[in-house]
Each structure stands twice: as structure tokens, then as C-alpha cells.
Amino acid sequence: MADKIKLAAALLLVAAGIAGYYYLADSATIIRIAPILAGLVLAAALAWFTAPGKQFYGYSQEAIEETKKVVWPTRKETFQITGIVMLFVVVMALFLWMVDASLLWVVRVLMGRSE
């Protein structure tokens, strides 16, 4: 129950930051953005102390560790794969254009409108 109250208070902090943005409509943009940032920071700090907040932090740490294990392609491999994909797209576009033109011709012949 305490976690739900903390999460509700965090949402209220975000809403207060948004309300502050509109309340300061006549101010400079940087001043208008400050309440939103403050609301988000305070809401995140409050949510940090809830059970879902701690679970999310643990999940994000695991995700970072898994990302470090990924073997990223080299620049050369990236360009080669991109070239293959682009070539495949061009070939498929030509194939679909030929199928479409063929079907159009067949329909015109069947309807007696061939010229």
C-alpha cells in the first residue's frame, strides 16, 4: 500500500511539473522547462524507494550487462549487410513491378481492353 501511495505521489509530482510549465507561460523557455525537469527528477527519486522502482533498477542493470556481451558488427560488416539489404529491396521492387504489370495486362486482356 505504501508503494502505491509513493507511486501516486510521483505521478502528482510529474503533473505538478507540467502544470508549472503552463503556469509560467510568459517566461523564457528555459525557465518553463525547469519545473518539468524538477518534477521528473523528484518523481524518479521518490519512485526509486518503491519495490517496483528497485526491480526496475535491477532489470536495467541486467540489461546493461547483457548489452556489454553483444558482439557488434564492424564498420565493414555493417556496410556489406546494408548493401545486401538495399540490393534485395531493389530486386523485390522490380519483381513486384513486373508482377503488377503482368496482372494489369491479364486483366485488360480479360476485359477486352487490350490495345
Secondary structure by P-SEA (a helix, b strand, c coil): caaaaaaaaaaaaaaaaaaaaaaaccccccccaaaaaaaaaaaaaaacccaaaaaaaaaaaaaaaaaaacccccaaaaaaaaaaaaaaaaaaaaaaaaaaaaaaaaaaaaacccc
